[in-house]
Amino acid sequence: MRNPIREALTKTIQVKRRQVEVPPNKKLLYAVYFSLGMVGCLTALEAVHLVVLGKWNPEIFTVIAGLVGNITGIFLSQKT
């Protein structure tokens, strides 16, 4: 089974007319997995909050938006 997150974070550099793949650091992978897990948990929490209380919680949404921005920044900076 292929890991799409690992493939997305793998760099390809050219050394002496050869392309070499540089895999991402394990700590970076674990940070991305944790961030994606937290986005899922916070999204579920926001949905439960909306269903039970009938109100939108802006603090939870702010944390979700921050994590999404963090994950996007990781992917963009890792490829350059």
Buried (B, 14 or more C-beta within 10 A) or exposed (E): EEEEBBEEBBEEEEEEEEEEEEEBEEEBBEBBEEBBEBBEEBBEBBEEBEEEEEEEBEEBBEBBEEBEEBBEEBEEEBEE
